[in-house]
Each structure stands twice: as structure tokens, then as C-alpha cells.
Amino acid sequence: MPKAPSRQSQIVNAVFSDRYSPGMTSVRFSRNDLHAVCETHGIEPLANMGDGPIYSYRYRAKLPDEITSTQPPGKEWVILGRGVSEYEFRLVSASNIVPNQSLLATKIPDATPEIIKRYAYSDEQALLARVRYNRLVDTFFGITAYSLQNHLRTQVAGIGQIEIDEIYVGVDRHGRHFVVPVQAKVGRDKIGYAQLWQDLEYCRQEYPTLVCRALSAKFGRKGKSGPKGKIAMFELTISEDAVKIVREIHYDLVPENSISKEELLGYNERADD
């Protein structure tokens, strides 16, 4: 017997199908509408109608097949915040940002304290800690960067509540100031449009005089220091309605003595500045 759809899936599908007509590229709805479709369609409401169906489908879960079946080729539906308890299904270009397996990884001496490796609460926390202790934001962008706050929850005008995994501020040799929102992606977590869009909007509103450089980090293939040794890092932007890679670099966090003289000479030859 096929598995019955979850209540979360039923609610999201109902609010979409009640408002969607072929050819639409945007479908607006509110949290009140989630309660209304439960009553209309005889669905038992969830305890938390915001963090349940909305948070999950905005950042992690795949939308129900009934919704994805309306996507034209090369497009996908995403859920965006549009104000306090207001949301939008928006049709955007489909993104598939995954580490390039052919890209050469740069070895970095692993400065992560052993006790942090042992007691990190989750893979996401472990990834953010490795980026922080190894100063990979500095290395990636060529700036001096400092972690300002992690798991920042705040309100953004026109969007509502957002959460940023970690946010850095930095300065370069010319005196320019930067703000760097970081997404940490582990396992099957997908780098998607919705989180990048809200991170960029937050930076535009809160730090209009700073240069915003959005970054995503993801554990890559097995490295010298174990399955979490390699980290793929992406600078991302949104061009028109698509997520685009500005730059991708892979780092392999290794014991210092595993970097050979030949590898160091190779890095010297590849350095552009």
C-alpha cells in the first residue's frame, strides 16, 4: 500500500492548489490561509503551522508531487517570506549547486581543536566550527573576517523572520568593509534559492554600505583527515531568477605534515596574487 501523504504535505498542497491556475508564476498566501484550508479540506491542523509546513518546505523538504508537477522544464517552485506570516510560492529557475568532483582541493593545515571535533552537537555545527577555526572565510575571499553571530534570527522588512547560519564582517587591504552571510549544508541539504535570496536581502537592508558576499559551505568527499576533511565553498549570487556560482574552491583540512614540499611549490605556481 502506498504511504499516505503527511498532514504537512496535505496542507501545503491544499493551499497551493486552491490558489493556482496554469500559467501563474507567483502564488501568495498567509498563515491564516493554512488554517482555513485545514477546515475546508478536513485536515487536522498541525501544532505549529509556521515552523511545520512552511519552514520545512522553504529550506529542506521537497515540495509535494502535486505542486512540482506544475513546474515547466527548468523551473521550480520555492517558498519565500513576504512579510509577517505572509508567504509566496515563486517559480524560479531550477538550481542544482553541488560540489564539482573534478575540482582540485587545496590542502590547509587543520586548526580545528580536537575537543571541538569530539563534542560538536551536529554536522552543521561541526562544519561551521571548521570554517571558523581554520579562517576559511579569510582564505576564500582574501580578507580579514570575524564571526559576528551564528544562527542569527531576525526580522526583515517585506520578508518576515529569517535565520542565517552564521554571519561574518571583514575588511580588505583597501579598507573596504564586507558582510558575509554563510550557509552550512550537510548531508542531502540543498543549496537553494530561498535562503540565498533572504540572506542577500538582509544584507542590503541592514548593511547597505558594506560589500555583501554570500557564501555556502558543504562537506565534500572524504579527505585526509577523515570523511569531514574536505569542504566545498561557494560564493553565490542571484542573477535574474537563478542561483549562480561566482567562485568555487575546495579545501582539504589535513595534518600539517601531510602537505608535501611538491604541493607547496605547486601552490606557489598557481597563486595569482
Accessible surface in RSA format (square Angstrom, percent):
REM  Atomic radii and reference values for relative SASA: ProtOr
REM  Chains: A
REM  Algorithm: Lee & Richards
REM  Probe-radius: 1.40
REM  Slices: 20
REM RES _ NUM      All-atoms   Total-Side   Main-Chain    Non-polar    All polar
REM                ABS   REL    ABS   REL    ABS   REL    ABS   REL    ABS   REL
RES MET A   1   226.01 117.0 151.28 100.1  74.73 177.9 121.70 103.5 104.31 138.2
RES PRO A   2   124.36  90.6  97.86  89.2  26.50  96.3 109.82  90.7  14.53  90.3
RES LYS A   3   197.78  96.5 164.85 101.1  32.93  78.4 114.76 103.3  83.02  88.4
RES ALA A   4    80.38  73.9  61.35  94.7  19.03  43.3  66.59  93.8  13.79  36.5
RES PRO A   5    82.24  59.9  65.77  60.0  16.47  59.9  76.53  63.2   5.71  35.5
RES SER A   6    63.37  53.5  48.48  64.7  14.88  34.3  51.45 109.6  11.92  16.7
RES ARG A   7    93.03  39.1  87.58  44.6   5.45  13.0  25.35  34.6  67.68  41.0
RES GLN A   8    43.98  24.6  43.08  31.5   0.90   2.1   8.25  17.6  35.73  27.1
RES SER A   9    18.82  15.9  18.81  25.1   0.00   0.0   8.69  18.5  10.13  14.2
RES GLN A  10    64.05  35.8  57.18  41.8   6.87  16.4  17.31  36.8  46.74  35.5
RES ILE A  11     0.00   0.0   0.00   0.0   0.00   0.0   0.00   0.0   0.00   0.0
RES VAL A  12     0.32   0.2   0.32   0.3   0.00   0.0   0.32   0.3   0.00   0.0
RES ASN A  13    32.60  22.5  32.60  31.5   0.00   0.0   1.92   4.6  30.68  29.7
RES ALA A  14     7.05   6.5   4.90   7.6   2.15   4.9   7.04   9.9   0.01   0.0
RES VAL A  15     0.43   0.3   0.37   0.3   0.05   0.1   0.37   0.3   0.05   0.1
RES PHE A  16     3.97   2.0   3.97   2.5   0.00   0.0   3.97   2.4   0.00   0.0
RES SER A  17    63.70  53.8  41.92  56.0  21.78  50.2  36.65  78.0  27.05  37.9
RES ASP A  18    75.61  53.0  37.91  37.7  37.71  89.2  20.74  48.8  54.87  54.7
RES ARG A  19    76.25  32.0  57.60  29.4  18.65  44.4  32.47  44.4  43.78  26.5
RES TYR A  20    46.35  21.6  28.45  16.2  17.90  46.6  16.55  12.4  29.80  36.7
RES SER A  21    59.42  50.2  58.61  78.2   0.81   1.9  25.66  54.6  33.75  47.3
RES PRO A  22   125.83  91.7 103.51  94.4  22.32  81.1 103.71  85.6  22.11 137.4
RES GLY A  23    72.99  90.0   0.00   N/A  72.99  90.0  43.59 119.6  29.40  65.8
RES MET A  24    66.27  34.3  56.41  37.3   9.86  23.5  58.12  49.4   8.15  10.8
RES THR A  25    82.57  58.7  78.08  79.2   4.49  10.7  47.36  63.6  35.21  53.2
RES SER A  26    43.96  37.1  34.15  45.6   9.80  22.6  27.58  58.7  16.38  22.9
RES VAL A  27     1.85   1.2   0.78   0.7   1.06   2.6   1.85   1.6   0.00   0.0
RES ARG A  28   126.07  52.9 111.18  56.7  14.89  35.4  47.93  65.5  78.14  47.4
RES PHE A  29     5.70   2.9   0.56   0.3   5.14  13.4   5.48   3.3   0.22   0.6
RES SER A  30    16.86  14.2  16.86  22.5   0.00   0.0  10.59  22.6   6.26   8.8
RES ARG A  31    86.94  36.5  86.85  44.3   0.10   0.2  20.21  27.6  66.74  40.4
RES ASN A  32   117.63  81.1 112.23 108.5   5.39  13.0  24.88  59.9  92.75  89.6
RES ASP A  33    34.20  24.0  34.09  33.9   0.11   0.3   0.11   0.3  34.09  34.0
RES LEU A  34     0.01   0.0   0.01   0.0   0.00   0.0   0.01   0.0   0.00   0.0
RES HIS A  35    87.74  48.0  82.09  57.1   5.65  14.5  57.25  59.0  30.49  35.5
RES ALA A  36    48.82  44.9  40.70  62.8   8.12  18.5  47.90  67.5   0.91   2.4
RES VAL A  37     4.17   2.7   3.92   3.5   0.25   0.6   4.17   3.6   0.00   0.0
RES CYS A  38     3.14   2.4   1.26   1.4   1.87   4.4   1.59   4.0   1.54   1.7
RES GLU A  39   154.37  88.6 126.90  96.0  27.47  65.4  52.93 102.4 101.45  82.8
RES THR A  40   105.93  75.3  70.98  72.0  34.94  83.3  54.78  73.6  51.14  77.3
RES HIS A  41    87.27  47.7  56.38  39.2  30.89  79.0  40.65  41.9  46.62  54.2
RES GLY A  42    71.30  87.9   0.00   N/A  71.30  87.9  37.44 102.7  33.86  75.8
RES ILE A  43    17.68  10.1   9.71   7.2   7.98  19.2  13.63   9.8   4.05  11.0
RES GLU A  44   121.19  69.6 109.69  83.0  11.50  27.4  38.94  75.3  82.25  67.2
RES PRO A  45    67.91  49.5  58.35  53.2   9.56  34.7  58.35  48.2   9.56  59.4
RES LEU A  46    35.50  19.8  28.42  20.3   7.09  17.8  28.82  20.2   6.68  18.0
RES ALA A  47   119.99 110.3  67.48 104.1  52.51 119.4  80.86 113.9  39.13 103.6
RES ASN A  48    76.11  52.5  69.17  66.8   6.94  16.7  28.21  67.9  47.89  46.3
RES MET A  49     7.30   3.8   2.51   1.7   4.78  11.4   2.51   2.1   4.78   6.3
RES GLY A  50     4.84   6.0   0.00   N/A   4.84   6.0   2.86   7.9   1.97   4.4
RES ASP A  51    80.57  56.4  68.92  68.6  11.65  27.5  21.98  51.7  58.60  58.4
RES GLY A  52    19.16  23.6   0.00   N/A  19.16  23.6  18.81  51.6   0.35   0.8
RES PRO A  53     0.00   0.0   0.00   0.0   0.00   0.0   0.00   0.0   0.00   0.0
RES ILE A  54     3.76   2.1   3.76   2.8   0.00   0.0   3.76   2.7   0.00   0.0
RES TYR A  55    71.70  33.5  70.44  40.1   1.26   3.3  49.65  37.3  22.06  27.2
RES SER A  56    24.75  20.9  23.47  31.3   1.29   3.0  13.97  29.8  10.78  15.1
RES TYR A  57    21.79  10.2  11.18   6.4  10.62  27.6   0.68   0.5  21.11  26.0
RES ARG A  58    29.91  12.6  17.38   8.9  12.53  29.8   0.06   0.1  29.85  18.1
RES TYR A  59    33.72  15.7  17.71  10.1  16.02  41.7  23.46  17.6  10.27  12.7
RES ARG A  60   138.28  58.1 104.35  53.2  33.93  80.8  48.60  66.4  89.68  54.4
RES ALA A  61    40.52  37.3  22.37  34.5  18.14  41.3  31.39  44.2   9.12  24.2
RES LYS A  62   146.38  71.4 120.83  74.1  25.55  60.8 120.19 108.2  26.19  27.9
RES LEU A  63    14.11   7.9   8.79   6.3   5.32  13.4   8.79   6.2   5.32  14.3
RES PRO A  64    12.00   8.7   1.23   1.1  10.77  39.2  12.00   9.9   0.00   0.0
RES ASP A  65    99.52  69.7  94.91  94.5   4.61  10.9  32.85  77.3  66.67  66.5
RES GLU A  66   101.73  58.4  88.32  66.8  13.42  31.9  47.22  91.3  54.51  44.5
RES ILE A  67     0.02   0.0   0.02   0.0   0.00   0.0   0.02   0.0   0.00   0.0
RES THR A  68    30.33  21.6  22.58  22.9   7.75  18.5  15.15  20.4  15.18  22.9
RES SER A  69    92.00  77.7  51.52  68.8  40.48  93.3  50.52 107.6  41.48  58.1
RES THR A  70    41.83  29.8  23.54  23.9  18.29  43.6  32.12  43.1   9.72  14.7
RES GLN A  71    50.10  28.0  30.33  22.2  19.76  47.1   2.41   5.1  47.69  36.2
RES PRO A  72    59.61  43.4  50.77  46.3   8.84  32.1  57.82  47.7   1.79  11.1
RES PRO A  73   138.17 100.7 108.83  99.2  29.34 106.7 120.82  99.8  17.35 107.8
RES GLY A  74    57.32  70.7   0.00   N/A  57.32  70.7  36.38  99.8  20.95  46.9
RES LYS A  75    69.12  33.7  63.65  39.1   5.47  13.0  39.79  35.8  29.33  31.2
RES GLU A  76    22.88  13.1  22.88  17.3   0.00   0.0   7.06  13.7  15.82  12.9
RES TRP A  77     9.40   3.8   0.81   0.4   8.60  20.2   0.81   0.4   8.60  13.9
RES VAL A  78    17.71  11.7  14.19  12.9   3.52   8.5  17.71  15.4   0.00   0.0
RES ILE A  79     0.66   0.4   0.16   0.1   0.50   1.2   0.16   0.1   0.50   1.4
RES LEU A  80     1.59   0.9   0.97   0.7   0.62   1.6   1.59   1.1   0.00   0.0
RES GLY A  81     0.20   0.2   0.00   N/A   0.20   0.2   0.17   0.5   0.04   0.1
RES ARG A  82    70.94  29.8  57.79  29.5  13.15  31.3   0.29   0.4  70.65  42.8
RES GLY A  83    14.98  18.5   0.00   N/A  14.98  18.5  13.07  35.9   1.90   4.3
RES VAL A  84   116.65  76.8  99.94  90.5  16.71  40.3 101.79  88.4  14.86  40.3
RES SER A  85    40.75  34.4  33.51  44.7   7.24  16.7  18.08  38.5  22.66  31.8
RES GLU A  86    69.18  39.7  69.18  52.3   0.00   0.0  20.94  40.5  48.23  39.4
RES TYR A  87    12.85   6.0  12.85   7.3   0.00   0.0   5.77   4.3   7.08   8.7
RES GLU A  88    10.61   6.1  10.61   8.0   0.00   0.0   0.39   0.8  10.22   8.3
RES PHE A  89     0.02   0.0   0.02   0.0   0.00   0.0   0.02   0.0   0.00   0.0
RES ARG A  90    54.60  22.9  54.60  27.8   0.00   0.0  19.79  27.1  34.80  21.1
RES LEU A  91    23.03  12.8  11.45   8.2  11.58  29.1  11.45   8.0  11.58  31.2
RES VAL A  92     0.16   0.1   0.16   0.1   0.00   0.0   0.16   0.1   0.00   0.0
RES SER A  93    25.31  21.4  24.60  32.8   0.71   1.6  10.14  21.6  15.17  21.3
RES ALA A  94    56.40  51.9  31.65  48.8  24.75  56.3  31.83  44.8  24.58  65.1
RES SER A  95     8.96   7.6   0.36   0.5   8.60  19.8   5.30  11.3   3.66   5.1
RES ASN A  96   118.99  82.1  98.45  95.1  20.54  49.5  31.28  75.3  87.70  84.8
RES ILE A  97    19.81  11.3  13.40  10.0   6.42  15.5  14.15  10.2   5.66  15.4
RES VAL A  98    87.14  57.3  78.86  71.4   8.28  19.9  78.86  68.5   8.28  22.4
RES PRO A  99    16.35  11.9  12.29  11.2   4.06  14.7  12.29  10.1   4.06  25.2
RES ASN A 100    68.71  47.4  60.63  58.6   8.08  19.4  18.28  44.0  50.42  48.7
RES GLN A 101   102.30  57.2  87.91  64.2  14.39  34.3  61.12 130.1  41.17  31.2
RES SER A 102   107.86  91.1  70.45  94.0  37.41  86.2  40.68  86.6  67.18  94.1
RES LEU A 103    58.26  32.4  52.59  37.6   5.67  14.3  55.27  38.8   2.99   8.0
RES LEU A 104   124.19  69.2 107.18  76.7  17.01  42.8 112.12  78.7  12.07  32.5
RES ALA A 105    16.19  14.9   5.27   8.1  10.92  24.8   5.29   7.4  10.90  28.9
RES THR A 106    33.08  23.5  33.08  33.5   0.00   0.0  19.46  26.1  13.62  20.6
RES LYS A 107    32.05  15.6  27.43  16.8   4.61  11.0  16.80  15.1  15.25  16.2
RES ILE A 108    31.15  17.7  31.15  23.2   0.00   0.0  31.15  22.4   0.00   0.0
RES PRO A 109    63.46  46.3  58.48  53.3   4.98  18.1  58.48  48.3   4.98  31.0
RES ASP A 110    32.68  22.9   5.30   5.3  27.38  64.7   5.34  12.6  27.35  27.3
RES ALA A 111    62.39  57.4  39.84  61.5  22.55  51.3  50.26  70.8  12.14  32.1
RES THR A 112     7.50   5.3   0.93   0.9   6.57  15.7   0.94   1.3   6.55   9.9
RES PRO A 113    50.21  36.6  39.04  35.6  11.16  40.6  50.21  41.5   0.00   0.0
RES GLU A 114   124.63  71.6 116.91  88.4   7.73  18.4  66.72 129.1  57.91  47.3
RES ILE A 115   114.73  65.3 107.80  80.3   6.93  16.7 111.64  80.4   3.09   8.4
RES ILE A 116    51.41  29.3  50.23  37.4   1.18   2.9  51.41  37.0   0.00   0.0
RES LYS A 117    66.58  32.5  39.37  24.2  27.21  64.8  26.33  23.7  40.25  42.9
RES ARG A 118   184.09  77.3 150.93  76.9  33.17  79.0  47.86  65.4 136.23  82.6
RES TYR A 119   139.80  65.3 123.14  70.1  16.66  43.4  95.13  71.5  44.67  55.1
RES ALA A 120    35.64  32.8   5.50   8.5  30.14  68.6  14.40  20.3  21.24  56.3
RES TYR A 121   210.86  98.4 176.30 100.3  34.56  89.9 132.02  99.2  78.84  97.2
RES SER A 122    53.68  45.4  41.13  54.9  12.55  28.9  47.81 101.8   5.87   8.2
RES ASP A 123    61.14  42.8  55.50  55.2   5.64  13.3   8.26  19.4  52.88  52.7
RES GLU A 124    29.40  16.9  28.81  21.8   0.59   1.4  10.07  19.5  19.32  15.8
RES GLN A 125    60.28  33.7  59.18  43.3   1.09   2.6  10.80  23.0  49.48  37.5
RES ALA A 126    11.46  10.5   9.83  15.2   1.62   3.7  11.30  15.9   0.15   0.4
RES LEU A 127     0.03   0.0   0.03   0.0   0.00   0.0   0.03   0.0   0.00   0.0
RES LEU A 128     1.17   0.7   1.08   0.8   0.09   0.2   1.11   0.8   0.06   0.2
RES ALA A 129     7.93   7.3   7.93  12.2   0.00   0.0   7.93  11.2   0.00   0.0
RES ARG A 130    20.86   8.8  20.86  10.6   0.00   0.0   0.74   1.0  20.12  12.2
RES VAL A 131     1.39   0.9   0.99   0.9   0.40   1.0   0.99   0.9   0.40   1.1
RES ARG A 132    71.12  29.9  62.08  31.6   9.04  21.5  37.53  51.3  33.59  20.4
RES TYR A 133    92.43  43.2  76.68  43.6  15.74  41.0  47.29  35.5  45.14  55.6
RES ASN A 134    11.82   8.2   0.28   0.3  11.54  27.8   3.47   8.4   8.35   8.1
RES ARG A 135   114.15  47.9 110.91  56.5   3.24   7.7  56.92  77.8  57.23  34.7
RES LEU A 136     0.01   0.0   0.01   0.0   0.00   0.0   0.01   0.0   0.00   0.0
RES VAL A 137     0.84   0.6   0.84   0.8   0.00   0.0   0.84   0.7   0.00   0.0
RES ASP A 138    21.53  15.1  18.82  18.7   2.71   6.4  13.82  32.5   7.71   7.7
RES THR A 139    69.57  49.5  44.27  44.9  25.30  60.3  35.54  47.7  34.02  51.4
RES PHE A 140     4.24   2.1   0.00   0.0   4.24  11.0   0.00   0.0   4.24  12.1
RES PHE A 141    21.32  10.7   0.26   0.2  21.06  54.8   1.25   0.8  20.07  57.4
RES GLY A 142    61.28  75.6   0.00   N/A  61.28  75.6  36.14  99.2  25.13  56.3
RES ILE A 143    13.59   7.7   3.53   2.6  10.06  24.3   8.51   6.1   5.08  13.8
RES THR A 144    59.52  42.3  58.16  59.0   1.36   3.2  22.32  30.0  37.20  56.2
RES ALA A 145     2.98   2.7   0.02   0.0   2.96   6.7   0.02   0.0   2.96   7.8
RES TYR A 146   124.88  58.3 121.00  68.8   3.88  10.1  91.66  68.9  33.22  41.0
RES SER A 147    47.59  40.2  17.32  23.1  30.28  69.7  10.17  21.7  37.42  52.4
RES LEU A 148    93.19  51.9  66.48  47.6  26.71  67.1  69.01  48.5  24.18  65.1
RES GLN A 149    86.99  48.6  79.87  58.4   7.12  17.0  24.87  52.9  62.12  47.1
RES ASN A 150    59.53  41.1  50.73  49.0   8.80  21.2   0.85   2.0  58.68  56.7
RES HIS A 151    57.50  31.4  44.75  31.1  12.76  32.6  32.44  33.4  25.06  29.2
RES LEU A 152    19.64  10.9  19.64  14.0   0.00   0.0  19.64  13.8   0.00   0.0
RES ARG A 153   141.83  59.5 116.42  59.3  25.41  60.5  40.43  55.3 101.39  61.5
RES THR A 154    39.57  28.1  29.68  30.1   9.89  23.6  14.49  19.5  25.08  37.9
RES GLN A 155   103.30  57.8  87.74  64.1  15.56  37.1  59.14 125.9  44.16  33.5
RES VAL A 156     5.90   3.9   1.11   1.0   4.79  11.5   3.34   2.9   2.56   6.9
RES ALA A 157    79.73  73.3  56.44  87.1  23.29  53.0  69.03  97.2  10.70  28.4
RES GLY A 158    47.22  58.2   0.00   N/A  47.22  58.2  33.49  91.9  13.73  30.8
RES ILE A 159     7.15   4.1   4.91   3.7   2.24   5.4   4.91   3.5   2.24   6.1
RES GLY A 160     3.21   4.0   0.00   N/A   3.21   4.0   2.88   7.9   0.33   0.7
RES GLN A 161    90.57  50.6  77.60  56.7  12.97  30.9  19.48  41.5  71.10  53.9
RES ILE A 162     2.91   1.7   0.00   0.0   2.91   7.0   2.91   2.1   0.00   0.0
RES GLU A 163    33.94  19.5  28.35  21.4   5.59  13.3   9.74  18.8  24.21  19.8
RES ILE A 164     0.00   0.0   0.00   0.0   0.00   0.0   0.00   0.0   0.00   0.0
RES ASP A 165    14.68  10.3  14.68  14.6   0.00   0.0   0.00   0.0  14.68  14.6
RES GLU A 166     0.39   0.2   0.39   0.3   0.00   0.0   0.00   0.0   0.39   0.3
RES ILE A 167     0.58   0.3   0.58   0.4   0.00   0.0   0.58   0.4   0.00   0.0
RES TYR A 168     8.39   3.9   8.39   4.8   0.00   0.0   8.15   6.1   0.24   0.3
RES VAL A 169    40.06  26.4  40.02  36.2   0.04   0.1  40.06  34.8   0.00   0.0
RES GLY A 170     7.62   9.4   0.00   N/A   7.62   9.4   4.05  11.1   3.57   8.0
RES VAL A 171    52.89  34.8  51.31  46.5   1.58   3.8  51.31  44.6   1.58   4.3
RES ASP A 172    17.20  12.0   6.59   6.6  10.61  25.1   9.94  23.4   7.26   7.2
RES ARG A 173   191.91  80.6 144.97  73.9  46.95 111.8  77.37 105.7 114.54  69.4
RES HIS A 174   129.70  70.9  92.83  64.5  36.87  94.3  63.85  65.8  65.85  76.6
RES GLY A 175    47.08  58.1   0.00   N/A  47.08  58.1  29.28  80.4  17.80  39.9
RES ARG A 176   124.33  52.2 117.33  59.8   7.00  16.7  53.66  73.3  70.67  42.8
RES HIS A 177   106.79  58.4 100.35  69.7   6.44  16.5  56.90  58.6  49.89  58.1
RES PHE A 178     2.01   1.0   1.92   1.2   0.09   0.2   1.92   1.2   0.09   0.3
RES VAL A 179     0.03   0.0   0.03   0.0   0.00   0.0   0.03   0.0   0.00   0.0
RES VAL A 180     0.04   0.0   0.04   0.0   0.00   0.0   0.04   0.0   0.00   0.0
RES PRO A 181     0.79   0.6   0.04   0.0   0.75   2.7   0.04   0.0   0.75   4.6
RES VAL A 182     0.11   0.1   0.11   0.1   0.00   0.0   0.11   0.1   0.00   0.0
RES GLN A 183     2.77   1.6   2.77   2.0   0.00   0.0   0.95   2.0   1.82   1.4
RES ALA A 184     3.12   2.9   0.00   0.0   3.12   7.1   0.00   0.0   3.12   8.3
RES LYS A 185    12.33   6.0  12.33   7.6   0.00   0.0   0.10   0.1  12.22  13.0
RES VAL A 186    25.47  16.8  24.08  21.8   1.40   3.4  24.23  21.1   1.25   3.4
RES GLY A 187    64.25  79.2   0.00   N/A  64.25  79.2  42.94 117.8  21.31  47.7
RES ARG A 188   240.70 101.1 208.45 106.3  32.25  76.8  87.68 119.8 153.02  92.7
RES ASP A 189    29.50  20.7  22.12  22.0   7.38  17.4   4.50  10.6  25.00  24.9
RES LYS A 190    99.38  48.5  89.59  55.0   9.79  23.3  67.85  61.1  31.52  33.6
RES ILE A 191     1.37   0.8   0.62   0.5   0.75   1.8   0.62   0.4   0.75   2.0
RES GLY A 192    18.46  22.8   0.00   N/A  18.46  22.8  16.96  46.6   1.49   3.3
RES TYR A 193     8.80   4.1   7.61   4.3   1.19   3.1   0.33   0.2   8.48  10.5
RES ALA A 194     5.93   5.5   4.31   6.7   1.61   3.7   4.31   6.1   1.61   4.3
RES GLN A 195    15.29   8.6  14.02  10.2   1.27   3.0   4.95  10.5  10.34   7.8
RES LEU A 196     0.82   0.5   0.82   0.6   0.00   0.0   0.82   0.6   0.00   0.0
RES TRP A 197    29.18  11.7  29.09  14.1   0.09   0.2  18.05   9.6  11.13  18.1
RES GLN A 198     1.38   0.8   1.38   1.0   0.00   0.0   0.20   0.4   1.18   0.9
RES ASP A 199     1.18   0.8   1.18   1.2   0.00   0.0   0.00   0.0   1.18   1.2
RES LEU A 200    15.24   8.5  15.05  10.8   0.19   0.5  15.06  10.6   0.18   0.5
RES GLU A 201    44.43  25.5  44.43  33.6   0.00   0.0   2.91   5.6  41.52  33.9
RES TYR A 202    15.61   7.3  15.61   8.9   0.00   0.0   1.89   1.4  13.72  16.9
RES CYS A 203     0.79   0.6   0.08   0.1   0.70   1.7   0.33   0.8   0.46   0.5
RES ARG A 204   139.79  58.7 124.49  63.5  15.30  36.4  60.65  82.9  79.14  48.0
RES GLN A 205    75.72  42.3  47.05  34.4  28.67  68.3  32.92  70.1  42.79  32.5
RES GLU A 206    96.42  55.4  74.29  56.2  22.14  52.7   7.81  15.1  88.61  72.3
RES TYR A 207    52.63  24.6  48.24  27.4   4.39  11.4  33.70  25.3  18.92  23.3
RES PRO A 208   101.81  74.2  68.21  62.2  33.60 122.1  73.29  60.5  28.52 177.2
RES THR A 209   125.85  89.5  91.01  92.3  34.83  83.0  80.49 108.1  45.36  68.6
RES LEU A 210    40.70  22.7  26.29  18.8  14.40  36.2  27.27  19.2  13.43  36.1
RES VAL A 211    54.55  35.9  49.67  45.0   4.88  11.8  54.55  47.4   0.00   0.0
RES CYS A 212    40.29  30.5  17.42  19.4  22.87  53.7  17.29  43.8  23.00  24.8
RES ARG A 213    53.09  22.3  51.60  26.3   1.50   3.6  12.88  17.6  40.22  24.4
RES ALA A 214     4.52   4.2   2.89   4.5   1.63   3.7   2.89   4.1   1.63   4.3
RES LEU A 215     1.98   1.1   0.00   0.0   1.98   5.0   0.43   0.3   1.55   4.2
RES SER A 216     0.01   0.0   0.01   0.0   0.00   0.0   0.01   0.0   0.00   0.0
RES ALA A 217     0.28   0.3   0.28   0.4   0.00   0.0   0.28   0.4   0.00   0.0
RES LYS A 218    27.64  13.5  27.64  17.0   0.00   0.0  26.63  24.0   1.00   1.1
RES PHE A 219    27.62  13.8  17.20  10.7  10.42  27.1  17.20  10.4  10.42  29.8
RES GLY A 220    24.89  30.7   0.00   N/A  24.89  30.7  10.84  29.7  14.05  31.5
RES ARG A 221    92.19  38.7  82.07  41.8  10.12  24.1  53.21  72.7  38.98  23.6
RES LYS A 222   156.54  76.4 134.41  82.5  22.13  52.7  77.31  69.6  79.23  84.4
RES GLY A 223    10.39  12.8   0.00   N/A  10.39  12.8   4.29  11.8   6.10  13.7
RES LYS A 224   135.40  66.1 101.16  62.1  34.24  81.5  48.97  44.1  86.43  92.1
RES SER A 225    41.59  35.1   8.69  11.6  32.89  75.8  18.34  39.0  23.25  32.6
RES GLY A 226    17.18  21.2   0.00   N/A  17.18  21.2  15.82  43.4   1.36   3.0
RES PRO A 227    96.36  70.2  88.77  80.9   7.59  27.6  88.97  73.5   7.38  45.9
RES LYS A 228    74.01  36.1  72.72  44.6   1.29   3.1  40.61  36.6  33.40  35.6
RES GLY A 229     0.41   0.5   0.00   N/A   0.41   0.5   0.00   0.0   0.41   0.9
RES LYS A 230    38.07  18.6  38.07  23.4   0.00   0.0   7.81   7.0  30.26  32.2
RES ILE A 231     0.20   0.1   0.00   0.0   0.20   0.5   0.20   0.1   0.00   0.0
RES ALA A 232     1.31   1.2   0.74   1.1   0.57   1.3   0.78   1.1   0.52   1.4
RES MET A 233     0.00   0.0   0.00   0.0   0.00   0.0   0.00   0.0   0.00   0.0
RES PHE A 234     0.00   0.0   0.00   0.0   0.00   0.0   0.00   0.0   0.00   0.0
RES GLU A 235    11.25   6.5  11.25   8.5   0.00   0.0   0.25   0.5  11.00   9.0
RES LEU A 236     4.22   2.3   0.68   0.5   3.54   8.9   0.68   0.5   3.54   9.5
RES THR A 237    51.04  36.3  51.04  51.7   0.00   0.0  27.46  36.9  23.58  35.6
RES ILE A 238    37.32  21.2  14.96  11.1  22.35  53.9  14.96  10.8  22.35  60.7
RES SER A 239    54.47  46.0  46.90  62.6   7.57  17.4  18.97  40.4  35.50  49.7
RES GLU A 240   171.10  98.2 128.25  97.0  42.85 102.0  59.46 115.0 111.64  91.1
RES ASP A 241    40.39  28.3  40.11  39.9   0.28   0.7  25.12  59.1  15.27  15.2
RES ALA A 242    14.79  13.6  14.75  22.8   0.03   0.1  14.79  20.8   0.00   0.0
RES VAL A 243     9.68   6.4   0.25   0.2   9.42  22.7   0.25   0.2   9.42  25.6
RES LYS A 244   105.34  51.4 104.20  63.9   1.14   2.7  50.96  45.9  54.37  57.9
RES ILE A 245    73.19  41.6  44.04  32.8  29.15  70.3  44.04  31.7  29.15  79.1
RES VAL A 246    82.61  54.4  50.45  45.7  32.16  77.5  55.94  48.6  26.67  72.3
RES ARG A 247    85.14  35.7  78.75  40.1   6.40  15.2  31.81  43.5  53.33  32.3
RES GLU A 248    33.30  19.1  16.83  12.7  16.46  39.2   6.94  13.4  26.36  21.5
RES ILE A 249    48.14  27.4  46.88  34.9   1.26   3.0  48.14  34.7   0.00   0.0
RES HIS A 250     7.93   4.3   7.81   5.4   0.12   0.3   2.91   3.0   5.02   5.8
RES TYR A 251     6.21   2.9   6.21   3.5   0.00   0.0   3.66   2.8   2.54   3.1
RES ASP A 252     6.93   4.9   6.93   6.9   0.00   0.0   0.88   2.1   6.05   6.0
RES LEU A 253     0.00   0.0   0.00   0.0   0.00   0.0   0.00   0.0   0.00   0.0
RES VAL A 254     0.00   0.0   0.00   0.0   0.00   0.0   0.00   0.0   0.00   0.0
RES PRO A 255    71.45  52.1  61.84  56.4   9.60  34.9  71.40  58.9   0.05   0.3
RES GLU A 256   121.27  69.6 114.71  86.8   6.56  15.6  50.99  98.6  70.28  57.4
RES ASN A 257   132.76  91.6  99.72  96.4  33.04  79.6  37.79  91.0  94.97  91.8
RES SER A 258    38.17  32.3  19.93  26.6  18.24  42.0  29.80  63.5   8.37  11.7
RES ILE A 259    24.08  13.7   9.58   7.1  14.50  35.0   9.58   6.9  14.50  39.4
RES SER A 260    45.25  38.2  35.24  47.0  10.01  23.1  41.00  87.3   4.24   5.9
RES LYS A 261   149.64  73.0 141.57  86.9   8.07  19.2  84.85  76.4  64.79  69.0
RES GLU A 262   126.48  72.6 116.29  88.0  10.18  24.2  65.91 127.5  60.57  49.5
RES GLU A 263    54.00  31.0  47.20  35.7   6.80  16.2  31.73  61.4  22.27  18.2
RES LEU A 264    93.22  51.9  92.83  66.4   0.38   1.0  92.83  65.2   0.38   1.0
RES LEU A 265    95.74  53.3  95.36  68.2   0.38   1.0  95.36  67.0   0.38   1.0
RES GLY A 266    22.21  27.4   0.00   N/A  22.21  27.4  21.54  59.1   0.67   1.5
RES TYR A 267    45.74  21.4  40.09  22.8   5.64  14.7  37.56  28.2   8.18  10.1
RES ASN A 268   102.34  70.6  82.59  79.8  19.75  47.6  26.11  62.8  76.23  73.7
RES GLU A 269   149.41  85.8 113.62  86.0  35.78  85.2  48.75  94.3 100.66  82.2
RES ARG A 270   125.40  52.7  96.75  49.3  28.65  68.2  68.53  93.7  56.88  34.5
RES ALA A 271    73.07  67.2  40.20  62.0  32.87  74.8  51.12  72.0  21.96  58.2
RES ASP A 272   143.65 100.6 104.78 104.3  38.87  91.9  47.00 110.6  96.65  96.4
RES ASP A 273   143.60 100.6  74.71  74.4  68.89 162.9  57.01 134.2  86.59  86.4
END  Absolute sums over single chains surface
CHAIN  1 A    14396.1      11174.8       3221.2       7705.6       6690.4
END  Absolute sums over all chains
TOTAL         14396.1      11174.8       3221.2       7705.6       6690.4
